[in-house]
Amino acid sequence: MKILFSPIGTTDPVRNCRDGACLHILRHYHPDKVVLYFTDEMEKRERNTHMYTLGIEHVQPGCPVESLYSGIVDAHLYDAYLHDLPGHVLKLHQTYPEAEILLNLSSGTPQIKVVLAIMSTEYAWCRGIQVASPEHRSNTNNIPVQDEEDVEEMLACNEDDEPDAPNRCEEPHLEILRFYREKYEIMSLVNQYEYMGAWAFCKGSHTISAQTKKLIQFAMYRSDLQTKAAQQIMRKYRGQALFPFEREGESLTEYLLTMQIHKEKKQYASFMVQISPFLYELFVTYAKMNLKIPLLNYREKVAGRRILRRQTLLQKPQGPELIAYLDHVWPQPFYDSELSFILLYQVFCFAEQFDGAKDAEKHHEFMTDPLMNSANPYMDKLRKLRNNTAHEIINVTEETIQKRTGLTPDDIMTSFWNLLSIIYGSPVNRQRMAYKRLNQWIGESLLTNL
């Protein structure tokens, strides 16, 4: 079943002895039904002369016609059609879900034509049809249909009734409208860091460039911590190295970037759960780099776990002093334990007081970050909230984090980036904007690769 949805304009039903767009589509597509859409001005003409419905009867006798009177007076305003026009088309589809809706894109005001053109790119059940003027140029110089004109004579003199009259219908691809609709959808997803959704949307599109698809697929893999897959797509862009670090530096930076995404998206439960593994890996890396005590080498395998044993520590250089310190700062004496970020933190505090760092200046800088400063209670509060988040059903908001820890999510991220930069230097700071730059590149590629 085919249904023609046609606005009515001043070139309808006949102008200068030739079909207007509505009759011409009717003539060549033979729809099973016609739905006419009238503004207030066109409604008055129809009620006075019935020229539009009579025209349809002349071209395709017996074709059912439904008239929609919108009552719209300000026909030049886009917002006048905001809900009314799309609503009628959608309702028609709901009533006839198996029907193909033919949209007349050549009648009515420019505003109506744009709305229907957009709809024809959005819905598979719509087909947009344009009708060229007989002169194949603007026909604004031709005199439009007059109310007092004899309708029967007008229809009888229609040259498009001749068997050899040309078909002026065209089905435009509307690539520019489709492109800008897809661009809007893609950038809405990209700016929310929903790269998987953006990739699903664009990968089958023939209007989106290969370069844009490459950037989005790269972002999808990278944000999912599939770093190797992302690197297979590209390691550089516009001469910039996208992965300036190796091994631990790379994994820590990539992980911190995903934490930043969770913070930006206000997914604070995920953000809090990520704190423990990030701090643990960060502290292990720093301990290897700058602790005099080779704490990681003192661990022993016990039932598949790597345990730091009290008796072992007591036999190592600075071990007795470290044990005494831990016994003092913890509620209970230190006993055999796996390494954790909170244990490593206490070891760092010990190293600050008892000359336990290889590079004392770097260690002082590390420990003066607000998060690390032993005068602040932040670290233990972070641990408690993180554990609650991981093991209990709680709603974590920005207010929750600040109330429970004394830090905002921004404060936490600032400290994390600072600690990482102390270990790996200033190139870390450039990575903080990695996804902002990536989103910008995606947006630019959408415009420069048309």
C-alpha positions as CSV (number, residue, x, y, z in Angstrom):
1,M,0.0,0.0,0.0
2,K,1.2,3.5,-0.9
3,I,-0.1,6.7,0.7
4,L,0.7,10.1,-0.6
5,F,1.1,12.7,2.2
6,S,1.1,16.1,0.4
7,P,1.1,19.6,1.8
8,I,-0.7,22.0,-0.5
9,G,0.9,25.1,-1.9
10,T,0.2,27.9,-4.4
11,T,1.5,25.8,-7.3
12,D,-1.2,23.2,-6.7
13,P,-3.2,21.8,-8.2
14,V,-2.2,23.2,-11.6
15,R,0.0,26.1,-12.6
16,N,0.7,27.5,-16.0
17,C,-1.2,24.6,-17.6
18,R,1.0,21.9,-15.9
19,D,0.6,19.7,-12.8
20,G,1.6,21.1,-9.5
21,A,3.7,18.7,-7.4
22,C,0.8,17.0,-5.7
23,L,-1.0,16.0,-8.9
24,H,2.2,15.0,-10.6
25,I,3.2,12.6,-7.9
26,L,-0.3,11.2,-7.9
27,R,-0.1,10.8,-11.7
28,H,3.1,8.8,-11.7
29,Y,3.0,6.9,-8.4
30,H,-0.7,5.9,-8.2
31,P,-1.0,5.9,-4.4
32,D,-3.9,4.0,-2.8
33,K,-4.8,7.1,-0.7
34,V,-3.9,10.8,-0.5
35,V,-3.7,12.8,2.7
36,L,-3.7,16.6,2.1
37,Y,-2.2,19.0,4.6
38,F,-3.5,22.5,4.6
39,T,-2.4,25.7,6.3
40,D,-5.1,28.2,7.1
41,E,-4.6,30.1,3.8
42,M,-4.8,26.9,1.7
43,E,-7.8,25.6,3.6
44,K,-9.7,28.7,2.7
45,R,-9.0,28.1,-1.0
46,E,-10.1,24.5,-0.8
47,R,-13.3,25.4,1.0
48,N,-14.1,28.1,-1.6
49,T,-13.4,26.1,-4.8
50,H,-12.5,22.5,-3.8
51,M,-9.8,22.8,-6.5
52,Y,-7.4,20.4,-4.7
53,T,-9.8,17.5,-4.2
54,L,-11.3,18.0,-7.6
55,G,-7.8,17.9,-9.1
56,I,-7.1,14.5,-7.5
57,E,-10.4,13.2,-8.7
58,H,-9.5,14.4,-12.3
59,V,-6.2,12.6,-12.3
60,Q,-7.1,9.4,-10.4
61,P,-10.8,9.0,-10.1
62,G,-12.1,7.3,-7.0
63,C,-8.8,7.8,-5.0
64,P,-9.6,8.2,-1.3
65,V,-8.7,11.7,0.0
66,E,-8.3,12.7,3.6
67,S,-7.9,16.4,4.4
68,L,-6.0,17.7,7.4
69,Y,-6.7,21.3,8.3
70,S,-3.9,22.5,10.6
71,G,-5.2,26.0,11.1
72,I,-1.6,27.3,11.0
73,V,-1.6,31.0,10.2
74,D,2.1,31.8,10.7
75,A,3.1,29.4,8.0
76,H,6.6,31.0,7.7
77,L,7.6,29.9,11.2
78,Y,9.4,26.5,11.6
79,D,8.1,26.2,15.2
80,A,4.5,26.3,13.9
81,Y,5.0,22.8,12.6
82,L,7.1,21.4,15.5
83,H,4.6,18.8,16.6
84,D,1.7,19.2,14.2
85,L,3.3,18.2,10.9
86,P,5.5,15.3,12.1
87,G,2.7,14.1,14.4
88,H,0.3,13.7,11.5
89,V,2.9,11.7,9.4
90,L,3.7,9.5,12.4
91,K,0.0,8.9,13.2
92,L,-0.5,7.9,9.5
93,H,2.3,5.3,9.9
94,Q,0.8,4.0,13.1
95,T,-2.6,3.6,11.4
96,Y,-1.1,1.9,8.3
97,P,2.1,0.4,9.6
98,E,2.7,-1.7,6.4
99,A,2.2,1.2,4.0
100,E,4.9,3.2,2.3
101,I,4.4,6.9,2.9
102,L,5.2,9.1,-0.1
103,L,6.2,12.6,1.1
104,N,5.7,15.5,-1.3
105,L,8.8,17.7,-0.9
106,S,7.9,20.3,-3.5
107,S,4.6,21.8,-2.2
108,G,4.0,24.1,0.7
109,T,6.2,26.6,2.4
110,P,10.0,26.1,2.6
111,Q,9.5,25.3,6.3
112,I,7.2,22.4,5.5
113,K,9.5,21.1,2.8
114,V,12.5,21.0,5.2
115,V,10.5,19.2,8.0
116,L,9.3,16.5,5.5
117,A,12.8,16.2,3.9
118,I,14.3,15.5,7.3
119,M,11.6,12.9,8.1
120,S,12.3,11.2,4.8
121,T,15.9,10.6,5.9
122,E,14.9,9.4,9.3
123,Y,12.3,6.7,8.6
124,A,12.6,3.8,6.2
125,W,8.9,3.8,5.6
126,C,9.0,7.3,4.1
127,R,10.0,8.1,0.6
128,G,10.6,11.8,-0.3
129,I,9.7,12.9,-3.8
130,Q,10.5,16.2,-5.5
131,V,8.9,17.5,-8.6
132,A,10.8,19.8,-10.9
133,S,9.1,22.7,-12.5
134,P,8.4,22.4,-16.2
135,E,11.1,24.9,-16.9
136,H,13.5,23.0,-14.5
137,R,14.1,26.3,-12.7
138,S,12.3,28.5,-10.2
139,N,8.7,29.0,-11.2
140,T,8.0,32.0,-8.9
141,N,7.4,34.2,-12.0
142,N,4.4,32.2,-13.0
143,I,1.0,33.4,-11.8
144,P,-0.3,31.1,-9.0
145,V,-3.8,29.6,-9.0
146,Q,-6.4,32.2,-8.3
147,D,-9.5,31.5,-6.2
148,E,-11.9,32.7,-8.9
149,E,-10.3,30.7,-11.6
150,D,-12.6,28.2,-13.3
151,V,-11.5,24.9,-11.8
152,E,-12.9,22.7,-14.6
153,E,-11.2,24.8,-17.3
154,M,-7.9,24.8,-15.4
155,L,-7.9,21.0,-15.2
156,A,-9.0,20.6,-18.8
157,C,-6.1,22.7,-20.0
158,N,-3.5,20.7,-18.2
159,E,-0.8,19.7,-20.6
160,D,0.4,16.9,-18.3
161,D,-2.7,14.9,-19.3
162,E,-1.0,14.3,-22.6
163,P,0.4,10.7,-22.9
164,D,3.9,11.9,-23.9
165,A,4.1,14.5,-21.1
166,P,7.5,14.0,-19.3
167,N,7.7,12.6,-15.7
168,R,9.3,15.4,-13.6
169,C,9.4,13.4,-10.3
170,E,12.7,12.8,-8.7
171,E,13.6,10.9,-5.5
172,P,16.5,12.9,-4.0
173,H,19.0,11.1,-1.8
174,L,19.1,14.1,0.5
175,E,22.6,13.2,1.5
176,I,23.3,16.5,3.1
177,L,20.3,16.2,5.4
178,R,21.2,12.6,6.2
179,F,24.8,13.6,6.9
180,Y,23.9,16.5,9.3
181,R,21.3,14.3,11.1
182,E,24.0,11.6,11.5
183,K,26.6,14.1,12.5
184,Y,24.3,15.4,15.3
185,E,23.5,11.9,16.5
186,I,27.2,10.9,16.5
187,M,28.5,14.0,18.3
188,S,25.7,13.7,20.9
189,L,27.0,10.3,21.7
190,V,30.7,11.2,21.4
191,N,30.4,14.2,23.7
192,Q,28.9,11.8,26.3
193,Y,31.8,9.4,25.8
194,E,29.4,6.8,24.4
195,Y,31.8,5.6,21.8
196,M,30.3,2.2,21.4
197,G,27.0,3.7,20.6
198,A,28.6,6.1,18.2
199,W,30.4,3.2,16.5
200,A,27.2,1.2,16.2
201,F,25.5,4.2,14.7
202,C,28.2,5.1,12.1
203,K,29.9,1.9,11.0
204,G,27.3,1.1,8.4
205,S,26.8,4.6,7.2
206,H,27.9,5.6,3.7
207,T,27.8,9.3,4.5
208,I,30.3,9.2,7.3
209,S,33.9,9.2,6.2
210,A,36.4,6.4,6.8
211,Q,38.6,8.8,8.8
212,T,35.7,9.6,11.2
213,K,34.9,5.9,11.6
214,K,38.6,5.2,12.3
215,L,38.7,7.8,15.1
216,I,35.4,6.5,16.7
217,Q,36.5,2.9,16.6
218,F,39.8,3.9,18.1
219,A,38.0,5.8,20.9
220,M,35.7,2.8,21.5
221,Y,38.6,0.4,22.0
222,R,40.7,2.8,24.0
223,S,37.9,3.8,26.4
224,D,37.2,0.1,27.0
225,L,40.9,-0.4,27.9
226,Q,41.4,-2.5,24.9
227,T,44.7,-0.7,24.4
228,K,46.4,-3.1,22.0
229,A,43.3,-3.1,19.7
230,A,43.3,0.7,19.8
231,Q,47.0,0.8,19.0
232,Q,46.5,-1.4,16.0
233,I,44.2,1.3,14.6
234,M,46.6,4.1,15.2
235,R,49.4,5.2,17.5
236,K,49.8,8.7,16.2
237,Y,47.4,11.4,14.9
238,R,48.4,14.6,13.3
239,G,52.0,13.8,14.3
240,Q,51.1,13.5,18.0
241,A,52.0,10.3,19.8
242,L,48.8,9.0,21.4
243,F,50.6,6.6,23.8
244,P,53.7,8.4,25.1
245,F,54.4,5.9,27.9
246,E,55.2,2.2,28.0
247,R,54.2,-0.7,30.3
248,E,53.1,0.5,33.7
249,G,53.1,4.2,32.7
250,E,50.8,3.4,29.8
251,S,48.4,1.2,31.8
252,L,48.2,3.7,34.6
253,T,47.5,6.6,32.3
254,E,44.9,4.7,30.3
255,Y,43.1,3.5,33.5
256,L,43.1,7.0,34.9
257,L,41.6,8.3,31.7
258,T,38.7,5.9,32.1
259,M,38.2,7.1,35.6
260,Q,38.1,10.6,34.3
261,I,35.3,9.6,31.9
262,H,33.3,8.0,34.7
263,K,33.7,11.3,36.6
264,E,32.6,13.4,33.7
265,K,29.6,11.1,33.2
266,K,28.8,11.3,36.9
267,Q,29.1,7.6,37.2
268,Y,30.5,7.9,40.7
269,A,29.9,4.3,41.8
270,S,32.2,3.1,39.0
271,F,34.6,5.9,39.7
272,M,34.9,4.9,43.4
273,V,35.4,1.2,42.6
274,Q,38.3,2.1,40.3
275,I,40.2,4.0,43.1
276,S,41.6,0.9,44.8
277,P,43.1,-0.8,41.7
278,F,44.5,2.5,40.5
279,L,46.1,3.5,43.7
280,Y,47.5,0.0,44.2
281,E,49.2,-0.1,40.8
282,L,50.4,3.5,41.2
283,F,51.9,2.8,44.6
284,V,53.5,-0.5,43.5
285,T,55.1,1.4,40.6
286,Y,56.3,4.2,42.9
287,A,57.6,1.7,45.5
288,K,59.7,-0.1,42.9
289,M,61.1,3.3,41.7
290,N,61.8,5.1,44.9
291,L,61.7,3.0,48.1
292,K,64.9,1.9,49.6
293,I,63.2,-1.1,51.1
294,P,62.5,-3.7,48.3
295,L,59.2,-4.5,49.8
296,L,57.8,-6.3,46.8
297,N,60.8,-8.7,46.8
298,Y,60.1,-9.7,50.5
299,R,56.7,-11.2,49.7
300,E,56.3,-15.0,49.9
301,K,53.9,-17.2,48.1
302,V,51.4,-18.8,50.5
303,A,48.4,-20.8,49.0
304,G,48.6,-18.9,45.8
305,R,48.8,-15.5,47.4
306,R,51.8,-13.2,47.8
307,I,52.1,-12.4,51.5
308,L,54.3,-9.9,53.4
309,R,55.2,-11.7,56.6
310,R,56.0,-10.0,59.9
311,Q,58.9,-12.4,60.7
312,T,60.5,-11.9,57.3
313,L,60.3,-8.1,57.6
314,L,61.9,-8.2,61.1
315,Q,65.0,-9.8,59.6
316,K,65.5,-7.1,56.8
317,P,67.2,-3.8,56.9
318,Q,64.8,-1.1,58.3
319,G,62.3,-3.9,58.8
320,P,62.1,-3.7,62.6
321,E,61.6,0.1,62.4
322,L,58.9,-0.3,59.8
323,I,57.1,-3.0,61.9
324,A,57.3,-0.7,65.0
325,Y,55.8,2.2,62.9
326,L,53.0,0.1,61.5
327,D,52.2,-1.3,65.0
328,H,52.0,2.3,66.2
329,V,49.8,3.8,63.5
330,W,47.4,0.8,63.0
331,P,44.7,-0.2,65.5
332,Q,46.2,-3.7,65.8
333,P,49.8,-4.9,65.4
334,F,50.8,-5.6,61.8
335,Y,50.6,-9.3,60.9
336,D,51.1,-11.3,57.7
337,S,49.3,-9.5,55.0
338,E,49.0,-9.0,51.2
339,L,50.0,-5.6,49.9
340,S,47.3,-3.1,49.6
341,F,47.3,0.6,48.7
342,I,46.6,1.5,52.3
343,L,49.6,-0.6,53.5
344,L,51.8,1.0,50.9
345,Y,50.6,4.4,51.9
346,Q,51.7,3.8,55.4
347,V,55.1,2.5,54.2
348,F,55.5,5.8,52.2
349,C,54.7,7.8,55.4
350,F,57.3,5.8,57.2
351,A,59.8,6.4,54.4
352,E,59.2,10.2,54.7
353,Q,60.1,10.2,58.4
354,F,62.9,7.7,58.4
355,D,64.9,8.4,55.2
356,G,63.4,5.5,53.3
357,A,63.3,7.0,49.8
358,K,66.1,6.8,47.2
359,D,65.2,10.3,45.9
360,A,64.2,12.3,49.1
361,E,63.2,15.4,47.1
362,K,60.8,13.5,44.8
363,H,59.4,11.6,47.8
364,H,58.8,14.9,49.6
365,E,56.9,16.2,46.5
366,F,54.9,13.0,46.4
367,M,53.9,13.1,50.0
368,T,53.0,16.8,50.1
369,D,50.1,16.2,47.6
370,P,47.0,16.9,49.7
371,L,45.8,13.3,49.2
372,M,49.1,11.9,50.5
373,N,49.8,14.3,53.4
374,S,49.7,12.2,56.6
375,A,48.1,15.2,58.4
376,N,45.0,14.6,56.3
377,P,42.6,11.7,56.9
378,Y,41.7,11.4,53.2
379,M,43.3,8.1,52.4
380,D,41.6,6.0,55.0
381,K,38.2,7.7,54.2
382,L,38.6,6.9,50.6
383,R,39.3,3.3,51.4
384,K,36.2,3.0,53.5
385,L,33.9,4.6,50.9
386,R,35.4,2.6,48.1
387,N,34.8,-0.7,50.1
388,N,31.2,0.3,50.9
389,T,30.6,1.1,47.2
390,A,32.1,-2.2,46.1
391,H,30.3,-4.4,48.6
392,E,27.1,-2.7,49.4
393,I,24.1,-1.3,47.5
394,I,24.5,2.4,48.0
395,N,23.9,5.5,45.9
396,V,27.1,7.4,45.3
397,T,26.8,11.0,44.4
398,E,29.2,13.9,44.3
399,E,27.8,15.1,47.6
400,T,28.3,11.6,49.1
401,I,31.9,11.5,48.1
402,Q,32.6,15.0,49.5
403,K,30.7,14.3,52.7
404,R,32.3,11.0,53.4
405,T,35.9,11.9,52.3
406,G,36.3,15.6,52.5
407,L,37.2,15.6,48.8
408,T,35.3,16.3,45.6
409,P,35.7,14.0,42.6
410,D,37.7,16.8,41.0
411,D,40.0,17.0,44.0
412,I,40.6,13.3,43.8
413,M,41.4,13.4,40.1
414,T,43.7,16.4,40.5
415,S,45.7,14.5,43.1
416,F,45.8,11.3,40.9
417,W,47.1,13.2,37.9
418,N,49.6,15.1,40.1
419,L,51.0,11.9,41.6
420,L,51.3,10.3,38.2
421,S,53.1,13.3,36.8
422,I,55.6,13.1,39.7
423,I,56.5,9.6,38.6
424,Y,56.5,10.1,34.9
425,G,57.1,13.8,34.4
426,S,55.3,16.6,32.5
427,P,54.1,14.5,29.5
428,V,51.4,13.1,31.9
429,N,49.7,16.5,32.0
430,R,49.1,16.5,28.3
431,Q,47.3,13.2,28.5
432,R,44.7,14.7,30.8
433,M,42.9,16.1,27.8
434,A,43.3,13.0,25.6
435,Y,39.5,12.3,25.2
436,K,38.6,16.0,24.9
437,R,41.1,16.3,22.0
438,L,39.8,13.0,20.5
439,N,36.2,14.3,20.6
440,Q,37.4,17.5,19.0
441,W,39.2,15.5,16.2
442,I,36.0,13.5,15.6
443,G,34.0,16.6,15.2
444,E,36.5,18.2,12.9
445,S,36.7,15.0,10.8
446,L,33.0,15.1,10.3
447,L,33.3,18.5,8.6
448,T,36.6,18.1,6.8
449,N,35.9,14.7,5.2
450,L,32.6,15.4,3.5
